[in-house]
């Protein structure tokens, strides 16, 4: 094993072990949740987090992605300050956006701008910790988040608070963010912000809107499904994605962080070889679990949660090939940022967005929930394969 591969594997193992502990806790917690929450409550939580995950793509103006491109630790810290300054400025906009959401969806949405700001504070810090290879701190951040979330949620369940899922989510995020603030001196600096927004102008111009489109087309699905189908079906979908996100997110988060750092520092002639290793490794990591869910998803959910949640197992069978393709392409998609292909990424995500919406609406036209999910996943697989082709034959081609 060469030096680059050995270092990559060591760093990946460090992150993966931490994520494994986090996801074991999260998975066990998810097994308990159906005893206390209905599919409708999962739908409400899914809608809330969908809005959060869309807005957090705006909050740092994508400057958090540029942190990894800093030439040294000090420049990276300056980009962190610029990203946090952007978050403070844009949090005012988020507050204004939240006002009509609070009116239509309920008082718990008062937490929305606070949660988005918390992401704006810790997102660039986590990228900085990745750059300086402080993976222990990243693991501690995630362990604090999941443990506090679990404990707080269960506490609010016993207090019979209906929005326990959302409040627990907020408290876990708050405590983890407080922990992360010790690693970088936080300050509001408009001059550094102006300097870095000019230096990395491609990120706010194209990266921000590209990420918003991608996340909107993915995370708005519960919102869109609610318009056409029952909240119970949407709840089954939200719970399926929660369970599938645990193992797939554990892997892709770890390998993506390591790959992004490696790709930003590796010479072009070696990058193709290392990228192909990541692709093959991801394929073999994911293929067996994918086949198990694909053929036995309903049976597994029936054994674990009883017949009431059988629909979630069926939905998981539909989703799994899309998740599998994401395991392979997700980590190496950071190459678009490294190679400054943000215009392509923007166009790609526009097409992805339109195709996803079309897929959902087509199924809705025939009043078939599962047809919507099937077409949505088929679009995801197709676009991920296209992205894999583009990266391999364009970004990794020999000069």
TIVO-684482 format. One record per residue (C-alpha): residue number from 1; x, y, z. Coordinates in nm, 3 decimals, padded with zeros to 5 digits, always signed. Layout:
<rs>
R | gugu | xx | yy | zz
R | NUM | X | Y | Z
...
</rs>
This chain:
<rs>
R | gugu | xx | yy | zz
R | 1 | +00.000 | +00.000 | +00.000
R | 2 | +00.154 | +00.338 | -00.106
R | 3 | +00.184 | +00.635 | +00.130
R | 4 | -00.124 | +00.819 | -00.002
R | 5 | -00.347 | +00.510 | +00.016
R | 6 | -00.214 | +00.417 | +00.358
R | 7 | -00.278 | +00.763 | +00.500
R | 8 | -00.622 | +00.775 | +00.339
R | 9 | -00.714 | +00.437 | +00.488
R | 10 | -00.586 | +00.536 | +00.834
R | 11 | -00.782 | +00.862 | +00.837
R | 12 | -01.091 | +00.690 | +00.701
R | 13 | -01.070 | +00.422 | +00.971
R | 14 | -01.043 | +00.688 | +01.244
R | 15 | -01.352 | +00.872 | +01.119
R | 16 | -01.542 | +00.552 | +01.043
R | 17 | -01.494 | +00.409 | +01.394
R | 18 | -01.634 | +00.728 | +01.544
R | 19 | -01.924 | +00.731 | +01.299
R | 20 | -01.988 | +00.363 | +01.366
R | 21 | -02.041 | +00.437 | +01.734
R | 22 | -02.264 | +00.733 | +01.647
R | 23 | -02.476 | +00.533 | +01.405
R | 24 | -02.510 | +00.235 | +01.640
R | 25 | -02.655 | +00.474 | +01.900
R | 26 | -02.870 | +00.642 | +01.636
R | 27 | -02.991 | +00.310 | +01.498
R | 28 | -03.085 | +00.172 | +01.840
R | 29 | -03.262 | +00.500 | +01.911
R | 30 | -03.451 | +00.471 | +01.580
R | 31 | -03.571 | +00.124 | +01.678
R | 32 | -03.730 | +00.268 | +01.991
R | 33 | -03.900 | +00.564 | +01.820
R | 34 | -04.196 | +00.378 | +01.660
R | 35 | -04.315 | +00.290 | +02.012
R | 36 | -04.362 | +00.657 | +02.096
R | 37 | -04.431 | +00.834 | +01.765
R | 38 | -04.688 | +00.783 | +01.492
R | 39 | -04.620 | +00.793 | +01.115
R | 40 | -04.784 | +01.139 | +01.110
R | 41 | -04.536 | +01.270 | +01.371
R | 42 | -04.250 | +01.129 | +01.161
R | 43 | -04.397 | +01.312 | +00.861
R | 44 | -04.401 | +01.639 | +01.057
R | 45 | -04.041 | +01.586 | +01.167
R | 46 | -03.944 | +01.498 | +00.810
R | 47 | -04.100 | +01.821 | +00.680
R | 48 | -03.918 | +02.027 | +00.947
R | 49 | -03.576 | +01.875 | +00.876
R | 50 | -03.636 | +01.903 | +00.500
R | 51 | -03.671 | +02.280 | +00.537
R | 52 | -03.360 | +02.290 | +00.759
R | 53 | -03.145 | +02.092 | +00.513
R | 54 | -03.250 | +02.320 | +00.227
R | 55 | -03.174 | +02.643 | +00.415
R | 56 | -02.834 | +02.533 | +00.550
R | 57 | -02.703 | +02.526 | +00.194
R | 58 | -02.748 | +02.904 | +00.185
R | 59 | -02.626 | +02.997 | +00.530
R | 60 | -02.247 | +03.004 | +00.464
R | 61 | -02.268 | +03.113 | +00.096
R | 62 | -02.078 | +02.783 | +00.035
R | 63 | -01.760 | +02.938 | +00.177
R | 64 | -01.737 | +02.639 | +00.412
R | 65 | -01.644 | +02.428 | +00.108
R | 66 | -01.356 | +02.667 | +00.031
R | 67 | -01.202 | +02.613 | +00.377
R | 68 | -01.030 | +02.299 | +00.247
R | 69 | -00.870 | +02.500 | -00.036
R | 70 | -00.684 | +02.735 | +00.198
R | 71 | -00.308 | +02.715 | +00.140
R | 72 | -00.235 | +02.674 | +00.510
R | 73 | -00.403 | +02.658 | +00.849
R | 74 | -00.410 | +03.035 | +00.897
R | 75 | -00.574 | +03.103 | +00.561
R | 76 | -00.824 | +02.825 | +00.632
R | 77 | -00.913 | +02.998 | +00.961
R | 78 | -00.975 | +03.323 | +00.774
R | 79 | -01.214 | +03.143 | +00.540
R | 80 | -01.389 | +02.998 | +00.846
R | 81 | -01.435 | +03.352 | +00.982
R | 82 | -01.571 | +03.464 | +00.643
R | 83 | -01.814 | +03.169 | +00.635
R | 84 | -01.935 | +03.241 | +00.989
R | 85 | -01.975 | +03.612 | +00.906
R | 86 | -02.190 | +03.506 | +00.609
R | 87 | -02.395 | +03.286 | +00.843
R | 88 | -02.465 | +03.572 | +01.082
R | 89 | -02.571 | +03.801 | +00.795
R | 90 | -02.786 | +03.539 | +00.623
R | 91 | -02.947 | +03.428 | +00.951
R | 92 | -03.141 | +03.755 | +00.941
R | 93 | -03.284 | +03.648 | +00.605
R | 94 | -03.364 | +03.305 | +00.748
R | 95 | -03.557 | +03.469 | +01.032
R | 96 | -03.769 | +03.663 | +00.783
R | 97 | -03.834 | +03.345 | +00.580
R | 98 | -03.941 | +03.168 | +00.899
R | 99 | -04.224 | +03.410 | +00.980
R | 100 | -04.478 | +03.273 | +00.727
R | 101 | -04.360 | +02.917 | +00.801
R | 102 | -04.435 | +02.969 | +01.171
R | 103 | -04.781 | +03.100 | +01.083
R | 104 | -04.869 | +02.803 | +00.859
R | 105 | -04.687 | +02.514 | +01.030
R | 106 | -04.682 | +02.599 | +01.401
R | 107 | -04.488 | +02.759 | +01.687
R | 108 | -04.215 | +02.496 | +01.687
R | 109 | -04.081 | +02.657 | +01.368
R | 110 | -03.950 | +02.940 | +01.586
R | 111 | -03.651 | +02.706 | +01.626
R | 112 | -03.588 | +02.702 | +01.251
R | 113 | -03.362 | +03.014 | +01.221
R | 114 | -03.172 | +02.911 | +01.536
R | 115 | -03.103 | +02.563 | +01.399
R | 116 | -02.991 | +02.701 | +01.062
R | 117 | -02.755 | +02.946 | +01.238
R | 118 | -02.608 | +02.660 | +01.444
R | 119 | -02.525 | +02.480 | +01.119
R | 120 | -02.373 | +02.802 | +00.987
R | 121 | -02.143 | +02.815 | +01.288
R | 122 | -02.021 | +02.456 | +01.294
R | 123 | -02.014 | +02.360 | +00.925
R | 124 | -01.696 | +02.557 | +00.838
R | 125 | -01.532 | +02.452 | +01.165
R | 126 | -01.582 | +02.083 | +01.084
R | 127 | -01.421 | +02.135 | +00.742
R | 128 | -01.128 | +02.310 | +00.914
R | 129 | -01.091 | +02.018 | +01.156
R | 130 | -01.085 | +01.787 | +00.855
R | 131 | -00.813 | +01.997 | +00.691
R | 132 | -00.590 | +01.985 | +00.999
R | 133 | -00.677 | +01.614 | +01.046
R | 134 | -00.830 | +01.658 | +01.392
R | 135 | -01.064 | +01.363 | +01.345
R | 136 | -01.092 | +01.299 | +01.717
R | 137 | -01.268 | +01.635 | +01.758
R | 138 | -01.501 | +01.558 | +01.465
R | 139 | -01.595 | +01.227 | +01.625
R | 140 | -01.656 | +01.389 | +01.964
R | 141 | -01.879 | +01.650 | +01.798
R | 142 | -02.097 | +01.381 | +01.645
R | 143 | -02.111 | +01.169 | +01.960
R | 144 | -02.224 | +01.471 | +02.165
R | 145 | -02.489 | +01.550 | +01.904
R | 146 | -02.640 | +01.203 | +01.888
R | 147 | -02.626 | +01.129 | +02.262
R | 148 | -02.781 | +01.460 | +02.364
R | 149 | -03.045 | +01.427 | +02.090
R | 150 | -03.145 | +01.081 | +02.212
R | 151 | -03.160 | +01.174 | +02.579
R | 152 | -03.342 | +01.503 | +02.519
R | 153 | -03.597 | +01.347 | +02.283
R | 154 | -03.684 | +01.068 | +02.524
R | 155 | -03.709 | +01.320 | +02.810
R | 156 | -03.960 | +01.528 | +02.615
R | 157 | -04.148 | +01.212 | +02.520
R | 158 | -04.199 | +01.132 | +02.889
R | 159 | -04.310 | +01.493 | +02.942
R | 160 | -04.568 | +01.424 | +02.669
R | 161 | -04.451 | +01.704 | +02.441
R | 162 | -04.574 | +01.634 | +02.088
R | 163 | -04.280 | +01.804 | +01.914
R | 164 | -04.020 | +01.604 | +02.108
R | 165 | -03.842 | +01.492 | +01.788
R | 166 | -03.781 | +01.850 | +01.676
R | 167 | -03.686 | +01.988 | +02.018
R | 168 | -03.450 | +01.697 | +02.084
R | 169 | -03.289 | +01.754 | +01.744
R | 170 | -03.233 | +02.123 | +01.831
R | 171 | -03.081 | +02.057 | +02.173
R | 172 | -02.840 | +01.794 | +02.039
R | 173 | -02.726 | +02.029 | +01.764
R | 174 | -02.688 | +02.318 | +02.009
R | 175 | -02.463 | +02.126 | +02.250
R | 176 | -02.244 | +01.987 | +01.968
R | 177 | -02.204 | +02.333 | +01.814
R | 178 | -02.099 | +02.480 | +02.151
R | 179 | -01.828 | +02.213 | +02.167
R | 180 | -01.702 | +02.299 | +01.816
R | 181 | -01.656 | +02.671 | +01.890
R | 182 | -01.339 | +02.610 | +02.093
R | 183 | -01.130 | +02.526 | +01.785
R | 184 | -01.153 | +02.857 | +01.599
R | 185 | -01.174 | +03.213 | +01.731
R | 186 | -01.524 | +03.319 | +01.630
R | 187 | -01.571 | +03.678 | +01.520
R | 188 | -01.778 | +03.886 | +01.283
R | 189 | -01.540 | +04.042 | +01.028
R | 190 | -01.699 | +04.205 | +00.726
R | 191 | -01.361 | +04.290 | +00.566
R | 192 | -01.242 | +03.929 | +00.568
R | 193 | -01.583 | +03.828 | +00.437
R | 194 | -01.554 | +04.071 | +00.143
R | 195 | -01.202 | +03.951 | +00.068
R | 196 | -01.287 | +03.582 | +00.069
R | 197 | -01.619 | +03.618 | -00.113
R | 198 | -01.422 | +03.789 | -00.392
R | 199 | -01.139 | +03.534 | -00.388
R | 200 | -01.375 | +03.235 | -00.398
R | 201 | -01.656 | +03.398 | -00.595
R | 202 | -01.740 | +03.076 | -00.784
R | 203 | -01.870 | +02.918 | -00.465
R | 204 | -02.144 | +03.174 | -00.383
R | 205 | -02.222 | +03.233 | -00.753
R | 206 | -02.268 | +02.871 | -00.854
R | 207 | -02.195 | +02.644 | -00.557
R | 208 | -02.463 | +02.794 | -00.333
R | 209 | -02.748 | +02.770 | -00.580
R | 210 | -02.630 | +02.433 | -00.707
R | 211 | -02.635 | +02.289 | -00.355
R | 212 | -02.969 | +02.453 | -00.278
R | 213 | -03.121 | +02.296 | -00.589
R | 214 | -02.976 | +01.955 | -00.511
R | 215 | -03.086 | +01.962 | -00.150
R | 216 | -03.423 | +02.112 | -00.234
R | 217 | -03.495 | +01.840 | -00.490
R | 218 | -03.394 | +01.574 | -00.237
R | 219 | -03.521 | +01.715 | +00.092
R | 220 | -03.841 | +01.871 | -00.040
R | 221 | -03.978 | +01.527 | -00.121
R | 222 | -04.174 | +01.498 | +00.207
R | 223 | -04.317 | +01.846 | +00.140
R | 224 | -04.412 | +01.753 | -00.215
R | 225 | -04.551 | +01.411 | -00.125
R | 226 | -04.770 | +01.574 | +00.140
R | 227 | -04.944 | +01.771 | -00.135
R | 228 | -05.055 | +01.453 | -00.315
R | 229 | -05.065 | +01.170 | -00.061
R | 230 | -05.161 | +01.104 | +00.302
R | 231 | -04.936 | +01.210 | +00.588
R | 232 | -04.923 | +00.848 | +00.698
R | 233 | -04.751 | +00.744 | +00.371
R | 234 | -04.517 | +01.040 | +00.401
R | 235 | -04.436 | +00.927 | +00.755
R | 236 | -04.347 | +00.579 | +00.630
R | 237 | -04.118 | +00.742 | +00.372
R | 238 | -03.954 | +00.964 | +00.637
R | 239 | -03.888 | +00.667 | +00.866
R | 240 | -03.743 | +00.458 | +00.580
R | 241 | -03.500 | +00.734 | +00.488
R | 242 | -03.405 | +00.780 | +00.854
R | 243 | -03.302 | +00.414 | +00.883
R | 244 | -03.125 | +00.403 | +00.546
R | 245 | -02.944 | +00.730 | +00.613
R | 246 | -02.780 | +00.582 | +00.923
R | 247 | -02.548 | +00.322 | +00.762
R | 248 | -02.506 | +00.495 | +00.425
R | 249 | -02.448 | +00.834 | +00.584
R | 250 | -02.192 | +00.682 | +00.819
R | 251 | -01.982 | +00.559 | +00.529
R | 252 | -02.023 | +00.844 | +00.281
R | 253 | -01.960 | +01.113 | +00.544
R | 254 | -01.631 | +00.954 | +00.650
R | 255 | -01.500 | +00.873 | +00.304
R | 256 | -01.617 | +01.206 | +00.156
R | 257 | -01.425 | +01.410 | +00.411
R | 258 | -01.110 | +01.207 | +00.359
R | 259 | -01.141 | +01.207 | -00.021
R | 260 | -01.202 | +01.583 | -00.040
R | 261 | -00.883 | +01.652 | +00.155
R | 262 | -00.685 | +01.399 | -00.048
R | 263 | -00.817 | +01.527 | -00.384
R | 264 | -00.731 | +01.889 | -00.297
R | 265 | -00.369 | +01.791 | -00.222
R | 266 | -00.293 | +01.509 | -00.470
R | 267 | -00.126 | +01.566 | -00.807
R | 268 | -00.344 | +01.494 | -01.109
R | 269 | -00.148 | +01.193 | -01.234
R | 270 | -00.204 | +01.008 | -00.905
R | 271 | -00.561 | +01.127 | -00.846
R | 272 | -00.724 | +00.898 | -01.103
R | 273 | -00.575 | +00.586 | -00.948
R | 274 | -00.676 | +00.686 | -00.595
R | 275 | -01.027 | +00.780 | -00.710
R | 276 | -01.078 | +00.443 | -00.880
R | 277 | -00.974 | +00.273 | -00.556
R | 278 | -01.241 | +00.472 | -00.369
R | 279 | -01.506 | +00.376 | -00.628
R | 280 | -01.425 | +00.003 | -00.607
R | 281 | -01.402 | +00.013 | -00.228
R | 282 | -01.741 | +00.186 | -00.208
R | 283 | -01.896 | -00.069 | -00.445
R | 284 | -01.783 | -00.368 | -00.240
R | 285 | -01.878 | -00.202 | +00.091
R | 286 | -02.234 | -00.140 | -00.029
R | 287 | -02.328 | -00.429 | -00.257
R | 288 | -02.418 | -00.695 | +00.003
R | 289 | -02.634 | -00.472 | +00.230
R | 290 | -02.802 | -00.336 | -00.084
R | 291 | -02.897 | -00.683 | -00.205
R | 292 | -03.027 | -00.779 | +00.141
R | 293 | -03.255 | -00.473 | +00.159
R | 294 | -03.357 | -00.509 | -00.207
R | 295 | -03.485 | -00.864 | -00.165
R | 296 | -03.577 | -00.883 | +00.206
R | 297 | -03.662 | -00.524 | +00.304
R | 298 | -04.027 | -00.587 | +00.387
R | 299 | -03.948 | -00.900 | +00.587
R | 300 | -03.683 | -00.718 | +00.789
R | 301 | -03.916 | -00.431 | +00.876
R | 302 | -04.195 | -00.673 | +00.966
R | 303 | -03.970 | -00.864 | +01.207
R | 304 | -03.834 | -00.545 | +01.364
R | 305 | -04.143 | -00.324 | +01.386
R | 306 | -04.450 | -00.542 | +01.321
R | 307 | -04.698 | -00.520 | +01.035
R | 308 | -04.786 | -00.154 | +01.094
R | 309 | -04.450 | -00.049 | +00.948
R | 310 | -04.447 | -00.296 | +00.658
R | 311 | -04.496 | -00.006 | +00.413
R | 312 | -04.164 | +00.142 | +00.528
R | 313 | -03.992 | -00.183 | +00.436
R | 314 | -04.144 | -00.172 | +00.089
R | 315 | -04.033 | +00.189 | +00.045
R | 316 | -03.681 | +00.093 | +00.157
R | 317 | -03.671 | -00.169 | -00.121
R | 318 | -03.751 | +00.105 | -00.372
R | 319 | -03.494 | +00.346 | -00.228
R | 320 | -03.197 | +00.116 | -00.182
R | 321 | -03.055 | +00.123 | -00.537
R | 322 | -03.056 | +00.503 | -00.531
R | 323 | -02.876 | +00.498 | -00.195
R | 324 | -02.627 | +00.245 | -00.333
R | 325 | -02.545 | +00.464 | -00.633
R | 326 | -02.504 | +00.755 | -00.393
R | 327 | -02.253 | +00.559 | -00.184
R | 328 | -02.037 | +00.525 | -00.495
R | 329 | -02.070 | +00.874 | -00.643
R | 330 | -02.127 | +01.086 | -00.331
R | 331 | -01.766 | +01.092 | -00.204
R | 332 | -01.602 | +01.159 | -00.541
R | 333 | -01.851 | +01.433 | -00.631
R | 334 | -01.628 | +01.667 | -00.427
R | 335 | -01.395 | +01.656 | -00.725
R | 336 | -01.629 | +01.907 | -00.891
R | 337 | -01.535 | +02.158 | -00.620
R | 338 | -01.165 | +02.076 | -00.633
R | 339 | -01.156 | +02.113 | -01.014
R | 340 | -01.375 | +02.427 | -01.002
R | 341 | -01.649 | +02.269 | -01.216
R | 342 | -01.923 | +02.456 | -01.034
R | 343 | -02.096 | +02.568 | -01.355
R | 344 | -02.133 | +02.205 | -01.461
R | 345 | -02.253 | +02.113 | -01.111
R | 346 | -02.512 | +02.391 | -01.125
R | 347 | -02.649 | +02.269 | -01.461
R | 348 | -02.641 | +01.909 | -01.340
R | 349 | -02.845 | +01.995 | -01.031
R | 350 | -03.098 | +02.197 | -01.232
R | 351 | -03.160 | +01.890 | -01.450
R | 352 | -03.168 | +01.665 | -01.142
R | 353 | -03.420 | +01.894 | -00.972
R | 354 | -03.656 | +01.905 | -01.272
R | 355 | -03.641 | +01.529 | -01.326
R | 356 | -03.711 | +01.454 | -00.958
R | 357 | -04.011 | +01.686 | -00.947
R | 358 | -04.141 | +01.537 | -01.273
R | 359 | -04.106 | +01.184 | -01.132
R | 360 | -04.308 | +01.266 | -00.820
R | 361 | -04.576 | +01.451 | -01.016
R | 362 | -04.606 | +01.169 | -01.270
R | 363 | -04.684 | +00.919 | -00.994
R | 364 | -04.923 | +01.168 | -00.834
R | 365 | -05.109 | +01.206 | -01.165
R | 366 | -05.187 | +00.832 | -01.150
R | 367 | -05.258 | +00.853 | -00.773
R | 368 | -04.983 | +00.596 | -00.713
R | 369 | -04.751 | +00.672 | -00.420
R | 370 | -04.516 | +00.385 | -00.495
R | 371 | -04.487 | +00.482 | -00.862
R | 372 | -04.373 | +00.828 | -00.749
R | 373 | -04.108 | +00.675 | -00.522
R | 374 | -03.995 | +00.428 | -00.791
R | 375 | -03.953 | +00.699 | -01.056
R | 376 | -03.784 | +00.931 | -00.806
R | 377 | -03.528 | +00.660 | -00.728
R | 378 | -03.480 | +00.569 | -01.096
R | 379 | -03.395 | +00.933 | -01.169
R | 380 | -03.145 | +00.930 | -00.881
R | 381 | -02.970 | +00.616 | -01.008
R | 382 | -02.953 | +00.749 | -01.366
R | 383 | -02.811 | +01.088 | -01.264
R | 384 | -02.556 | +00.932 | -01.029
R | 385 | -02.434 | +00.703 | -01.309
R | 386 | -02.408 | +01.002 | -01.543
R | 387 | -02.205 | +01.191 | -01.280
R | 388 | -01.975 | +00.892 | -01.241
R | 389 | -01.921 | +00.885 | -01.619
R | 390 | -01.851 | +01.260 | -01.632
R | 391 | -01.596 | +01.249 | -01.350
R | 392 | -01.416 | +00.948 | -01.495
R | 393 | -01.396 | +01.062 | -01.857
R | 394 | -01.364 | +01.439 | -01.807
R | 395 | -01.216 | +01.531 | -01.472
R | 396 | -00.983 | +01.231 | -01.444
R | 397 | -00.871 | +01.205 | -01.806
R | 398 | -00.497 | +01.216 | -01.868
R | 399 | -00.368 | +01.554 | -01.988
</rs>
